[in-house]
Amino acid sequence: MTNERKVEIINEAKRRLSLWLENSTFEEMTFYYSQIRFHMALGLIGYPFEKPEWMKDKGFDKFISKVEFDSGDYDKIISDLFDEALKHNYKI
């Protein structure tokens, strides 16, 4: 994965996290601080649940490919963002 693509993914993940926090709490988003639920809530590979009303027109469509998802780079991006959110009292 190129550095440019990593930056695009990071920026999109942060955008989605900000939208979540405008409409919910970090605790609710992550179902009590689950990193797996955090990943699912961002929906970068596609949101796996029925979308809440606020999410429907906010661009929560699939953003990354299966190859990108399966890469170690993606896991690191999501882990780092999750850790950053926890350290900063859930405000990005």
N, CA, C and O atoms as a CHARMM CRD file, in Angstrom:
* protein
*
  368
    1    1 MET  N      0.84500  -1.17000   0.00000 PROA 1      0.00000
    2    1 MET  CA     0.00000   0.00000   0.00000 PROA 1      0.00000
    3    1 MET  C      0.89500   1.23800   0.00000 PROA 1      0.00000
    4    1 MET  O      1.86000   1.31300   0.76100 PROA 1      0.00000
    5    2 THR  N      0.57900   2.18400  -0.83500 PROA 2      0.00000
    6    2 THR  CA     1.39800   3.39200  -0.91300 PROA 2      0.00000
    7    2 THR  C      1.14700   4.28700   0.30400 PROA 2      0.00000
    8    2 THR  O      0.12200   4.17400   0.97700 PROA 2      0.00000
    9    3 ASN  N      2.09700   5.17100   0.56800 PROA 3      0.00000
   10    3 ASN  CA     1.92200   6.12200   1.66700 PROA 3      0.00000
   11    3 ASN  C      0.73300   7.04400   1.41900 PROA 3      0.00000
   12    3 ASN  O      0.01300   7.40000   2.35200 PROA 3      0.00000
   13    4 GLU  N      0.52900   7.43000   0.16100 PROA 4      0.00000
   14    4 GLU  CA    -0.61400   8.28400  -0.17600 PROA 4      0.00000
   15    4 GLU  C     -1.92500   7.58600   0.17100 PROA 4      0.00000
   16    4 GLU  O     -2.83300   8.20400   0.72700 PROA 4      0.00000
   17    5 ARG  N     -2.02100   6.31400  -0.15500 PROA 5      0.00000
   18    5 ARG  CA    -3.24300   5.56600   0.13700 PROA 5      0.00000
   19    5 ARG  C     -3.43400   5.42000   1.64600 PROA 5      0.00000
   20    5 ARG  O     -4.55800   5.51500   2.13900 PROA 5      0.00000
   21    6 LYS  N     -2.35200   5.19300   2.37700 PROA 6      0.00000
   22    6 LYS  CA    -2.45700   5.11100   3.83600 PROA 6      0.00000
   23    6 LYS  C     -3.03300   6.41300   4.39600 PROA 6      0.00000
   24    6 LYS  O     -3.90600   6.38400   5.26300 PROA 6      0.00000
   25    7 VAL  N     -2.55200   7.53500   3.90800 PROA 7      0.00000
   26    7 VAL  CA    -3.04100   8.84000   4.36900 PROA 7      0.00000
   27    7 VAL  C     -4.52500   8.99400   4.03500 PROA 7      0.00000
   28    7 VAL  O     -5.29000   9.49800   4.85700 PROA 7      0.00000
   29    8 GLU  N     -4.93900   8.56700   2.84500 PROA 8      0.00000
   30    8 GLU  CA    -6.35600   8.63100   2.46900 PROA 8      0.00000
   31    8 GLU  C     -7.20600   7.80400   3.43100 PROA 8      0.00000
   32    8 GLU  O     -8.26500   8.25200   3.87000 PROA 8      0.00000
   33    9 ILE  N     -6.74700   6.61500   3.75500 PROA 9      0.00000
   34    9 ILE  CA    -7.49500   5.73300   4.65700 PROA 9      0.00000
   35    9 ILE  C     -7.55300   6.32700   6.05800 PROA 9      0.00000
   36    9 ILE  O     -8.60600   6.31000   6.69400 PROA 9      0.00000
   37   10 ILE  N     -6.44100   6.84800   6.54100 PROA 10     0.00000
   38   10 ILE  CA    -6.40500   7.48100   7.86400 PROA 10     0.00000
   39   10 ILE  C     -7.38300   8.65500   7.91200 PROA 10     0.00000
   40   10 ILE  O     -8.16000   8.78400   8.85900 PROA 10     0.00000
   41   11 ASN  N     -7.34300   9.50000   6.90000 PROA 11     0.00000
   42   11 ASN  CA    -8.23600  10.66500   6.87300 PROA 11     0.00000
   43   11 ASN  C     -9.70400  10.25800   6.82000 PROA 11     0.00000
   44   11 ASN  O    -10.54300  10.86200   7.48800 PROA 11     0.00000
   45   12 GLU  N    -10.01300   9.24200   6.03300 PROA 12     0.00000
   46   12 GLU  CA   -11.39700   8.77100   5.95100 PROA 12     0.00000
   47   12 GLU  C    -11.83300   8.14600   7.26600 PROA 12     0.00000
   48   12 GLU  O    -12.96300   8.36400   7.70300 PROA 12     0.00000
   49   13 ALA  N    -10.97400   7.38500   7.89700 PROA 13     0.00000
   50   13 ALA  CA   -11.30700   6.78000   9.19400 PROA 13     0.00000
   51   13 ALA  C    -11.55300   7.86600  10.24100 PROA 13     0.00000
   52   13 ALA  O    -12.48700   7.75700  11.03600 PROA 13     0.00000
   53   14 LYS  N    -10.73300   8.89900  10.25000 PROA 14     0.00000
   54   14 LYS  CA   -10.91600  10.00100  11.19800 PROA 14     0.00000
   55   14 LYS  C    -12.21000  10.76100  10.91800 PROA 14     0.00000
   56   14 LYS  O    -12.89900  11.18600  11.84500 PROA 14     0.00000
   57   15 ARG  N    -12.53500  10.92900   9.64900 PROA 15     0.00000
   58   15 ARG  CA   -13.78500  11.60600   9.28400 PROA 15     0.00000
   59   15 ARG  C    -14.97800  10.81800   9.82000 PROA 15     0.00000
   60   15 ARG  O    -15.90600  11.38900  10.39300 PROA 15     0.00000
   61   16 ARG  N    -14.94000   9.51700   9.63000 PROA 16     0.00000
   62   16 ARG  CA   -16.03700   8.67100  10.09400 PROA 16     0.00000
   63   16 ARG  C    -16.11000   8.64200  11.61600 PROA 16     0.00000
   64   16 ARG  O    -17.19900   8.65200  12.19000 PROA 16     0.00000
   65   17 LEU  N    -14.96100   8.60600  12.26300 PROA 17     0.00000
   66   17 LEU  CA   -14.94600   8.63600  13.72400 PROA 17     0.00000
   67   17 LEU  C    -15.56600   9.93600  14.23400 PROA 17     0.00000
   68   17 LEU  O    -16.35600   9.91700  15.17800 PROA 17     0.00000
   69   18 SER  N    -15.21900  11.04300  13.62800 PROA 18     0.00000
   70   18 SER  CA   -15.78700  12.33800  14.03300 PROA 18     0.00000
   71   18 SER  C    -17.30300  12.34500  13.87300 PROA 18     0.00000
   72   18 SER  O    -18.01500  12.85000  14.74100 PROA 18     0.00000
   73   19 LEU  N    -17.79800  11.79100  12.77500 PROA 19     0.00000
   74   19 LEU  CA   -19.24800  11.71400  12.56800 PROA 19     0.00000
   75   19 LEU  C    -19.91200  10.84800  13.62900 PROA 19     0.00000
   76   19 LEU  O    -20.97900  11.18400  14.14200 PROA 19     0.00000
   77   20 TRP  N    -19.27100   9.73400  13.95000 PROA 20     0.00000
   78   20 TRP  CA   -19.80800   8.88600  15.01100 PROA 20     0.00000
   79   20 TRP  C    -19.92200   9.66500  16.31400 PROA 20     0.00000
   80   20 TRP  O    -20.94700   9.60700  16.99400 PROA 20     0.00000
   81   21 LEU  N    -18.86400  10.39200  16.65600 PROA 21     0.00000
   82   21 LEU  CA   -18.83400  11.08400  17.93700 PROA 21     0.00000
   83   21 LEU  C    -19.77700  12.27800  17.98300 PROA 21     0.00000
   84   21 LEU  O    -20.12500  12.74900  19.06500 PROA 21     0.00000
   85   22 GLU  N    -20.19400  12.77200  16.82300 PROA 22     0.00000
   86   22 GLU  CA   -21.21300  13.81100  16.77400 PROA 22     0.00000
   87   22 GLU  C    -22.59800  13.23100  17.06500 PROA 22     0.00000
   88   22 GLU  O    -23.50500  13.95600  17.47500 PROA 22     0.00000
   89   23 ASN  N    -22.75600  11.93700  16.85500 PROA 23     0.00000
   90   23 ASN  CA   -24.06300  11.29700  16.94300 PROA 23     0.00000
   91   23 ASN  C    -24.16800  10.22100  18.01700 PROA 23     0.00000
   92   23 ASN  O    -25.23500   9.63600  18.19700 PROA 23     0.00000
   93   24 SER  N    -23.09300   9.95500  18.72200 PROA 24     0.00000
   94   24 SER  CA   -23.05900   8.86100  19.67700 PROA 24     0.00000
   95   24 SER  C    -21.87600   9.07600  20.61900 PROA 24     0.00000
   96   24 SER  O    -21.15900  10.07000  20.50400 PROA 24     0.00000
   97   25 THR  N    -21.68000   8.16300  21.52900 PROA 25     0.00000
   98   25 THR  CA   -20.49400   8.19500  22.38300 PROA 25     0.00000
   99   25 THR  C    -19.50700   7.13300  21.89000 PROA 25     0.00000
  100   25 THR  O    -19.87900   6.20500  21.17300 PROA 25     0.00000
  101   26 PHE  N    -18.27100   7.28700  22.27900 PROA 26     0.00000
  102   26 PHE  CA   -17.26400   6.29700  21.91400 PROA 26     0.00000
  103   26 PHE  C    -17.62700   4.94000  22.50800 PROA 26     0.00000
  104   26 PHE  O    -17.43000   3.90300  21.87500 PROA 26     0.00000
  105   27 GLU  N    -18.15200   4.95700  23.71000 PROA 27     0.00000
  106   27 GLU  CA   -18.56000   3.71700  24.37100 PROA 27     0.00000
  107   27 GLU  C    -19.65400   2.99900  23.57000 PROA 27     0.00000
  108   27 GLU  O    -19.59100   1.78400  23.38200 PROA 27     0.00000
  109   28 GLU  N    -20.64200   3.74400  23.10600 PROA 28     0.00000
  110   28 GLU  CA   -21.70800   3.14900  22.29200 PROA 28     0.00000
  111   28 GLU  C    -21.17800   2.68900  20.94000 PROA 28     0.00000
  112   28 GLU  O    -21.52400   1.60800  20.46400 PROA 28     0.00000
  113   29 MET  N    -20.34600   3.50800  20.33200 PROA 29     0.00000
  114   29 MET  CA   -19.78200   3.17500  19.02400 PROA 29     0.00000
  115   29 MET  C    -19.01300   1.86300  19.06300 PROA 29     0.00000
  116   29 MET  O    -19.11000   1.04200  18.15100 PROA 29     0.00000
  117   30 THR  N    -18.25100   1.68100  20.12900 PROA 30     0.00000
  118   30 THR  CA   -17.35800   0.52100  20.23100 PROA 30     0.00000
  119   30 THR  C    -17.96700  -0.61700  21.04000 PROA 30     0.00000
  120   30 THR  O    -17.30700  -1.62300  21.30200 PROA 30     0.00000
  121   31 PHE  N    -19.22300  -0.45700  21.43200 PROA 31     0.00000
  122   31 PHE  CA   -19.89800  -1.45100  22.26400 PROA 31     0.00000
  123   31 PHE  C    -19.01600  -1.80800  23.46000 PROA 31     0.00000
  124   31 PHE  O    -18.59800  -2.95000  23.64600 PROA 31     0.00000
  125   32 TYR  N    -18.75700  -0.77900  24.25500 PROA 32     0.00000
  126   32 TYR  CA   -17.95400  -0.88400  25.47100 PROA 32     0.00000
  127   32 TYR  C    -16.48100  -1.17100  25.18300 PROA 32     0.00000
  128   32 TYR  O    -15.87400  -2.05500  25.78700 PROA 32     0.00000
  129   33 TYR  N    -15.92200  -0.40200  24.24200 PROA 33     0.00000
  130   33 TYR  CA   -14.48100  -0.34000  23.98000 PROA 33     0.00000
  131   33 TYR  C    -13.90200  -1.57000  23.27800 PROA 33     0.00000
  132   33 TYR  O    -12.74700  -1.93200  23.50500 PROA 33     0.00000
  133   34 SER  N    -14.67800  -2.18900  22.45300 PROA 34     0.00000
  134   34 SER  CA   -14.19200  -3.30700  21.64800 PROA 34     0.00000
  135   34 SER  C    -13.51000  -2.77100  20.39300 PROA 34     0.00000
  136   34 SER  O    -14.10800  -2.01300  19.62900 PROA 34     0.00000
  137   35 GLN  N    -12.26700  -3.16400  20.18900 PROA 35     0.00000
  138   35 GLN  CA   -11.56000  -2.71700  18.99100 PROA 35     0.00000
  139   35 GLN  C    -12.17600  -3.33300  17.72800 PROA 35     0.00000
  140   35 GLN  O    -12.18000  -2.70200  16.67100 PROA 35     0.00000
  141   36 ILE  N    -12.68100  -4.52900  17.83000 PROA 36     0.00000
  142   36 ILE  CA   -13.34400  -5.14900  16.67500 PROA 36     0.00000
  143   36 ILE  C    -14.59700  -4.36100  16.31800 PROA 36     0.00000
  144   36 ILE  O    -14.86200  -4.11600  15.14100 PROA 36     0.00000
  145   37 ARG  N    -15.36400  -3.96500  17.32000 PROA 37     0.00000
  146   37 ARG  CA   -16.57500  -3.18900  17.06300 PROA 37     0.00000
  147   37 ARG  C    -16.22300  -1.81500  16.51200 PROA 37     0.00000
  148   37 ARG  O    -16.96300  -1.26800  15.69500 PROA 37     0.00000
  149   38 PHE  N    -15.09800  -1.24900  16.95300 PROA 38     0.00000
  150   38 PHE  CA   -14.61400   0.02500  16.43400 PROA 38     0.00000
  151   38 PHE  C    -14.36200  -0.09700  14.93000 PROA 38     0.00000
  152   38 PHE  O    -14.80700   0.74300  14.14700 PROA 38     0.00000
  153   39 HSD  N    -13.66000  -1.12700  14.54400 PROA 39     0.00000
  154   39 HSD  CA   -13.37500  -1.38400  13.13800 PROA 39     0.00000
  155   39 HSD  C    -14.67800  -1.51900  12.34200 PROA 39     0.00000
  156   39 HSD  O    -14.81500  -0.94000  11.26400 PROA 39     0.00000
  157   40 MET  N    -15.62300  -2.28100  12.87600 PROA 40     0.00000
  158   40 MET  CA   -16.88700  -2.48600  12.18100 PROA 40     0.00000
  159   40 MET  C    -17.67400  -1.18300  12.07900 PROA 40     0.00000
  160   40 MET  O    -18.29600  -0.91700  11.05000 PROA 40     0.00000
  161   41 ALA  N    -17.65500  -0.37300  13.12500 PROA 41     0.00000
  162   41 ALA  CA   -18.39900   0.88700  13.13600 PROA 41     0.00000
  163   41 ALA  C    -17.86000   1.86900  12.09500 PROA 41     0.00000
  164   41 ALA  O    -18.62800   2.62200  11.49500 PROA 41     0.00000
  165   42 LEU  N    -16.54900   1.86300  11.88000 PROA 42     0.00000
  166   42 LEU  CA   -15.98900   2.74800  10.85900 PROA 42     0.00000
  167   42 LEU  C    -16.45300   2.34100   9.47100 PROA 42     0.00000
  168   42 LEU  O    -16.59500   3.18800   8.58900 PROA 42     0.00000
  169   43 GLY  N    -16.68700   1.06500   9.27400 PROA 43     0.00000
  170   43 GLY  CA   -17.27200   0.57900   8.02400 PROA 43     0.00000
  171   43 GLY  C    -16.43700   0.81200   6.78000 PROA 43     0.00000
  172   43 GLY  O    -16.99200   0.97100   5.69200 PROA 43     0.00000
  173   44 LEU  N    -15.13100   0.83700   6.90900 PROA 44     0.00000
  174   44 LEU  CA   -14.29200   1.10100   5.73400 PROA 44     0.00000
  175   44 LEU  C    -14.36400  -0.01300   4.69300 PROA 44     0.00000
  176   44 LEU  O    -14.16200   0.23600   3.50400 PROA 44     0.00000
  177   45 ILE  N    -14.64500  -1.21800   5.12600 PROA 45     0.00000
  178   45 ILE  CA   -14.80000  -2.34200   4.19000 PROA 45     0.00000
  179   45 ILE  C    -16.28000  -2.52000   3.85100 PROA 45     0.00000
  180   45 ILE  O    -16.63900  -3.39100   3.05800 PROA 45     0.00000
  181   46 GLY  N    -17.12300  -1.70300   4.44600 PROA 46     0.00000
  182   46 GLY  CA   -18.56800  -1.75600   4.29500 PROA 46     0.00000
  183   46 GLY  C    -19.18900  -1.87500   5.67100 PROA 46     0.00000
  184   46 GLY  O    -18.73000  -2.67300   6.48800 PROA 46     0.00000
  185   47 TYR  N    -20.21700  -1.10100   5.94300 PROA 47     0.00000
  186   47 TYR  CA   -20.86000  -1.12900   7.25700 PROA 47     0.00000
  187   47 TYR  C    -21.71000  -2.38700   7.35200 PROA 47     0.00000
  188   47 TYR  O    -22.60100  -2.58300   6.52500 PROA 47     0.00000
  189   48 PRO  N    -21.45600  -3.26300   8.35600 PROA 48     0.00000
  190   48 PRO  CA   -22.09000  -4.58300   8.38400 PROA 48     0.00000
  191   48 PRO  C    -23.50000  -4.63400   8.98000 PROA 48     0.00000
  192   48 PRO  O    -24.11400  -5.70000   9.01400 PROA 48     0.00000
  193   49 PHE  N    -24.01500  -3.50500   9.44400 PROA 49     0.00000
  194   49 PHE  CA   -25.32400  -3.47300  10.08200 PROA 49     0.00000
  195   49 PHE  C    -26.24700  -2.53500   9.31900 PROA 49     0.00000
  196   49 PHE  O    -25.82800  -1.86200   8.37800 PROA 49     0.00000
  197   50 GLU  N    -27.49900  -2.50000   9.73400 PROA 50     0.00000
  198   50 GLU  CA   -28.40900  -1.50900   9.16200 PROA 50     0.00000
  199   50 GLU  C    -27.92100  -0.13300   9.61400 PROA 50     0.00000
  200   50 GLU  O    -27.66500   0.08700  10.79800 PROA 50     0.00000
  201   51 LYS  N    -27.79700   0.77800   8.67000 PROA 51     0.00000
  202   51 LYS  CA   -27.24500   2.09400   8.99200 PROA 51     0.00000
  203   51 LYS  C    -28.26400   2.93600   9.75100 PROA 51     0.00000
  204   51 LYS  O    -29.43800   2.99000   9.38500 PROA 51     0.00000
  205   52 PRO  N    -27.79500   3.59800  10.82300 PROA 52     0.00000
  206   52 PRO  CA   -28.66300   4.55800  11.49700 PROA 52     0.00000
  207   52 PRO  C    -29.01500   5.69100  10.52700 PROA 52     0.00000
  208   52 PRO  O    -28.29800   5.91800   9.55300 PROA 52     0.00000
  209   53 GLU  N    -30.07200   6.37300  10.78100 PROA 53     0.00000
  210   53 GLU  CA   -30.54300   7.43800   9.88700 PROA 53     0.00000
  211   53 GLU  C    -29.46200   8.48300   9.62400 PROA 53     0.00000
  212   53 GLU  O    -29.28900   8.91300   8.48400 PROA 53     0.00000
  213   54 TRP  N    -28.72600   8.90000  10.66600 PROA 54     0.00000
  214   54 TRP  CA   -27.71700   9.95200  10.50900 PROA 54     0.00000
  215   54 TRP  C    -26.58700   9.53400   9.58200 PROA 54     0.00000
  216   54 TRP  O    -25.91000  10.38600   9.00500 PROA 54     0.00000
  217   55 MET  N    -26.37700   8.23500   9.43500 PROA 55     0.00000
  218   55 MET  CA   -25.26000   7.71700   8.64600 PROA 55     0.00000
  219   55 MET  C    -25.58700   7.59900   7.15600 PROA 55     0.00000
  220   55 MET  O    -24.67600   7.56900   6.32800 PROA 55     0.00000
  221   56 LYS  N    -26.84500   7.53400   6.81200 PROA 56     0.00000
  222   56 LYS  CA   -27.25700   7.18500   5.45000 PROA 56     0.00000
  223   56 LYS  C    -26.76400   8.13900   4.37100 PROA 56     0.00000
  224   56 LYS  O    -26.48800   7.70000   3.25500 PROA 56     0.00000
  225   57 ASP  N    -26.64800   9.40500   4.66100 PROA 57     0.00000
  226   57 ASP  CA   -26.19500  10.35600   3.63500 PROA 57     0.00000
  227   57 ASP  C    -24.80300  10.92300   3.92600 PROA 57     0.00000
  228   57 ASP  O    -24.44300  11.98500   3.41900 PROA 57     0.00000
  229   58 LYS  N    -24.03200  10.21700   4.73400 PROA 58     0.00000
  230   58 LYS  CA   -22.71100  10.70500   5.15100 PROA 58     0.00000
  231   58 LYS  C    -21.54800   9.96000   4.51000 PROA 58     0.00000
  232   58 LYS  O    -20.41200  10.10500   4.96400 PROA 58     0.00000
  233   59 GLY  N    -21.78900   9.17900   3.48800 PROA 59     0.00000
  234   59 GLY  CA   -20.69400   8.51800   2.79500 PROA 59     0.00000
  235   59 GLY  C    -20.06400   7.37800   3.57000 PROA 59     0.00000
  236   59 GLY  O    -18.83900   7.28000   3.63500 PROA 59     0.00000
  237   60 PHE  N    -20.86900   6.52100   4.15400 PROA 60     0.00000
  238   60 PHE  CA   -20.35000   5.36200   4.86900 PROA 60     0.00000
  239   60 PHE  C    -20.33600   4.12700   3.97400 PROA 60     0.00000
  240   60 PHE  O    -20.58200   3.01300   4.43600 PROA 60     0.00000
  241   61 ASP  N    -20.05200   4.32800   2.71300 PROA 61     0.00000
  242   61 ASP  CA   -19.95400   3.21500   1.77400 PROA 61     0.00000
  243   61 ASP  C    -18.57100   2.58200   1.87900 PROA 61     0.00000
  244   61 ASP  O    -17.67600   3.11700   2.53400 PROA 61     0.00000
  245   62 LYS  N    -18.41400   1.45200   1.23400 PROA 62     0.00000
  246   62 LYS  CA   -17.12400   0.75500   1.21300 PROA 62     0.00000
  247   62 LYS  C    -16.04300   1.70400   0.68900 PROA 62     0.00000
  248   62 LYS  O    -16.22700   2.36700  -0.33200 PROA 62     0.00000
  249   63 PHE  N    -14.91200   1.75800   1.40100 PROA 63     0.00000
  250   63 PHE  CA   -13.82900   2.67700   1.04300 PROA 63     0.00000
  251   63 PHE  C    -12.53000   1.96100   0.69800 PROA 63     0.00000
  252   63 PHE  O    -11.69400   2.50600  -0.02300 PROA 63     0.00000
  253   64 ILE  N    -12.35500   0.74300   1.20800 PROA 64     0.00000
  254   64 ILE  CA   -11.11200   0.00600   0.94700 PROA 64     0.00000
  255   64 ILE  C    -11.41700  -1.31900   0.25700 PROA 64     0.00000
  256   64 ILE  O    -12.53100  -1.83900   0.32800 PROA 64     0.00000
  257   65 SER  N    -10.41000  -1.84100  -0.40300 PROA 65     0.00000
  258   65 SER  CA   -10.54900  -3.12600  -1.09300 PROA 65     0.00000
  259   65 SER  C    -10.25000  -4.27600  -0.13000 PROA 65     0.00000
  260   65 SER  O     -9.72400  -4.06300   0.96300 PROA 65     0.00000
  261   66 LYS  N    -10.58500  -5.47000  -0.54000 PROA 66     0.00000
  262   66 LYS  CA   -10.28600  -6.67100   0.26000 PROA 66     0.00000
  263   66 LYS  C     -8.77200  -6.82000   0.43900 PROA 66     0.00000
  264   66 LYS  O     -8.31200  -7.19400   1.51800 PROA 66     0.00000
  265   67 VAL  N     -8.00700  -6.53400  -0.59800 PROA 67     0.00000
  266   67 VAL  CA    -6.53900  -6.62400  -0.51100 PROA 67     0.00000
  267   67 VAL  C     -6.01600  -5.64100   0.54100 PROA 67     0.00000
  268   67 VAL  O     -5.15300  -5.99300   1.34500 PROA 67     0.00000
  269   68 GLU  N     -6.53600  -4.41900   0.53700 PROA 68     0.00000
  270   68 GLU  CA    -6.11600  -3.43900   1.53600 PROA 68     0.00000
  271   68 GLU  C     -6.53600  -3.89200   2.93600 PROA 68     0.00000
  272   68 GLU  O     -5.77300  -3.76500   3.89500 PROA 68     0.00000
  273   69 PHE  N     -7.75000  -4.41800   3.04000 PROA 69     0.00000
  274   69 PHE  CA    -8.25300  -4.90500   4.32500 PROA 69     0.00000
  275   69 PHE  C     -7.37200  -6.00800   4.88600 PROA 69     0.00000
  276   69 PHE  O     -7.09400  -6.04100   6.08500 PROA 69     0.00000
  277   70 ASP  N     -6.93600  -6.90300   4.02400 PROA 70     0.00000
  278   70 ASP  CA    -6.12100  -8.04000   4.45300 PROA 70     0.00000
  279   70 ASP  C     -4.66600  -7.68000   4.73800 PROA 70     0.00000
  280   70 ASP  O     -3.90700  -8.49800   5.25800 PROA 70     0.00000
  281   71 SER  N     -4.28600  -6.46500   4.40000 PROA 71     0.00000
  282   71 SER  CA    -2.89200  -6.07000   4.60600 PROA 71     0.00000
  283   71 SER  C     -2.63100  -5.74100   6.07800 PROA 71     0.00000
  284   71 SER  O     -3.54000  -5.33700   6.80500 PROA 71     0.00000
  285   72 GLY  N     -1.41800  -5.91300   6.49300 PROA 72     0.00000
  286   72 GLY  CA    -1.01400  -5.52000   7.83900 PROA 72     0.00000
  287   72 GLY  C     -1.09400  -4.02000   8.04700 PROA 72     0.00000
  288   72 GLY  O     -1.26100  -3.54800   9.17100 PROA 72     0.00000
  289   73 ASP  N     -0.97200  -3.26900   6.95200 PROA 73     0.00000
  290   73 ASP  CA    -1.05300  -1.80700   7.04200 PROA 73     0.00000
  291   73 ASP  C     -2.41000  -1.36600   7.57900 PROA 73     0.00000
  292   73 ASP  O     -2.49000  -0.48300   8.43300 PROA 73     0.00000
  293   74 TYR  N     -3.46300  -1.98000   7.08000 PROA 74     0.00000
  294   74 TYR  CA    -4.81100  -1.59500   7.51600 PROA 74     0.00000
  295   74 TYR  C     -4.99900  -1.86300   9.00800 PROA 74     0.00000
  296   74 TYR  O     -5.52500  -1.01700   9.73200 PROA 74     0.00000
  297   75 ASP  N     -4.57700  -3.02000   9.46000 PROA 75     0.00000
  298   75 ASP  CA    -4.70400  -3.34800  10.88200 PROA 75     0.00000
  299   75 ASP  C     -3.98300  -2.32700  11.75200 PROA 75     0.00000
  300   75 ASP  O     -4.49200  -1.92100  12.79700 PROA 75     0.00000
  301   76 LYS  N     -2.80800  -1.91900  11.32200 PROA 76     0.00000
  302   76 LYS  CA    -2.03300  -0.93400  12.08400 PROA 76     0.00000
  303   76 LYS  C     -2.75000   0.41800  12.10200 PROA 76     0.00000
  304   76 LYS  O     -2.79900   1.07500  13.14200 PROA 76     0.00000
  305   77 ILE  N     -3.29900   0.83200  10.97600 PROA 77     0.00000
  306   77 ILE  CA    -4.02700   2.10500  10.90000 PROA 77     0.00000
  307   77 ILE  C     -5.17100   2.11400  11.90600 PROA 77     0.00000
  308   77 ILE  O     -5.32100   3.07000  12.66600 PROA 77     0.00000
  309   78 ILE  N     -5.97600   1.05800  11.91500 PROA 78     0.00000
  310   78 ILE  CA    -7.13500   0.99300  12.80000 PROA 78     0.00000
  311   78 ILE  C     -6.70400   0.88900  14.26300 PROA 78     0.00000
  312   78 ILE  O     -7.29400   1.53700  15.12700 PROA 78     0.00000
  313   79 SER  N     -5.68900   0.08500  14.54600 PROA 79     0.00000
  314   79 SER  CA    -5.19300  -0.03900  15.92800 PROA 79     0.00000
  315   79 SER  C     -4.66400   1.29000  16.44200 PROA 79     0.00000
  316   79 SER  O     -4.94000   1.67600  17.57800 PROA 79     0.00000
  317   80 ASP  N     -3.90600   1.98600  15.60800 PROA 80     0.00000
  318   80 ASP  CA    -3.34900   3.28000  16.02000 PROA 80     0.00000
  319   80 ASP  C     -4.45400   4.30700  16.26100 PROA 80     0.00000
  320   80 ASP  O     -4.38800   5.07000  17.22500 PROA 80     0.00000
  321   81 LEU  N     -5.46700   4.33300  15.39700 PROA 81     0.00000
  322   81 LEU  CA    -6.56400   5.28400  15.56900 PROA 81     0.00000
  323   81 LEU  C     -7.37100   4.96200  16.82700 PROA 81     0.00000
  324   81 LEU  O     -7.77000   5.87000  17.55600 PROA 81     0.00000
  325   82 PHE  N     -7.61000   3.69200  17.08000 PROA 82     0.00000
  326   82 PHE  CA    -8.31900   3.28100  18.28500 PROA 82     0.00000
  327   82 PHE  C     -7.54500   3.72800  19.52900 PROA 82     0.00000
  328   82 PHE  O     -8.12900   4.29500  20.45300 PROA 82     0.00000
  329   83 ASP  N     -6.24200   3.47700  19.55300 PROA 83     0.00000
  330   83 ASP  CA    -5.40100   3.88400  20.68400 PROA 83     0.00000
  331   83 ASP  C     -5.38500   5.39700  20.85400 PROA 83     0.00000
  332   83 ASP  O     -5.44900   5.90100  21.97500 PROA 83     0.00000
  333   84 GLU  N     -5.30000   6.11900  19.74100 PROA 84     0.00000
  334   84 GLU  CA    -5.30400   7.58500  19.78000 PROA 84     0.00000
  335   84 GLU  C     -6.62400   8.10200  20.34700 PROA 84     0.00000
  336   84 GLU  O     -6.63800   9.04000  21.14400 PROA 84     0.00000
  337   85 ALA  N     -7.71900   7.49300  19.93600 PROA 85     0.00000
  338   85 ALA  CA    -9.02900   7.91000  20.43700 PROA 85     0.00000
  339   85 ALA  C     -9.13100   7.68000  21.94500 PROA 85     0.00000
  340   85 ALA  O     -9.66100   8.52400  22.66700 PROA 85     0.00000
  341   86 LEU  N     -8.63300   6.56300  22.41300 PROA 86     0.00000
  342   86 LEU  CA    -8.66200   6.28600  23.85400 PROA 86     0.00000
  343   86 LEU  C     -7.80900   7.28800  24.63300 PROA 86     0.00000
  344   86 LEU  O     -8.22200   7.76100  25.69200 PROA 86     0.00000
  345   87 LYS  N     -6.64100   7.60700  24.12400 PROA 87     0.00000
  346   87 LYS  CA    -5.72900   8.53100  24.80900 PROA 87     0.00000
  347   87 LYS  C     -6.28400   9.94300  24.88500 PROA 87     0.00000
  348   87 LYS  O     -6.01900  10.65900  25.85000 PROA 87     0.00000
  349   88 HSD  N     -7.04300  10.35100  23.88900 PROA 88     0.00000
  350   88 HSD  CA    -7.53200  11.73700  23.81400 PROA 88     0.00000
  351   88 HSD  C     -8.99000  11.85800  24.23700 PROA 88     0.00000
  352   88 HSD  O     -9.72400  12.71600  23.74700 PROA 88     0.00000
  353   89 ASN  N     -9.39000  10.99600  25.14100 PROA 89     0.00000
  354   89 ASN  CA   -10.76000  11.04100  25.64500 PROA 89     0.00000
  355   89 ASN  C    -11.78800  11.01500  24.52700 PROA 89     0.00000
  356   89 ASN  O    -12.81700  11.68800  24.58300 PROA 89     0.00000
  357   90 TYR  N    -11.47400  10.20200  23.49000 PROA 90     0.00000
  358   90 TYR  CA   -12.40800   9.93100  22.40700 PROA 90     0.00000
  359   90 TYR  C    -12.68600  11.11200  21.50600 PROA 90     0.00000
  360   90 TYR  O    -13.70600  11.12500  20.81800 PROA 90     0.00000
  361   91 LYS  N    -11.80900  12.11300  21.48400 PROA 91     0.00000
  362   91 LYS  CA   -11.99200  13.26800  20.60600 PROA 91     0.00000
  363   91 LYS  C    -10.83700  13.32500  19.61700 PROA 91     0.00000
  364   91 LYS  O     -9.67700  13.45900  20.00700 PROA 91     0.00000
  365   92 ILE  N    -11.16500  13.22100  18.34200 PROA 92     0.00000
  366   92 ILE  CA   -10.14700  13.28500  17.29200 PROA 92     0.00000
  367   92 ILE  C    -10.39900  14.54900  16.48200 PROA 92     0.00000
  368   92 ILE  O     -9.66900  14.82900  15.53200 PROA 92     0.00000
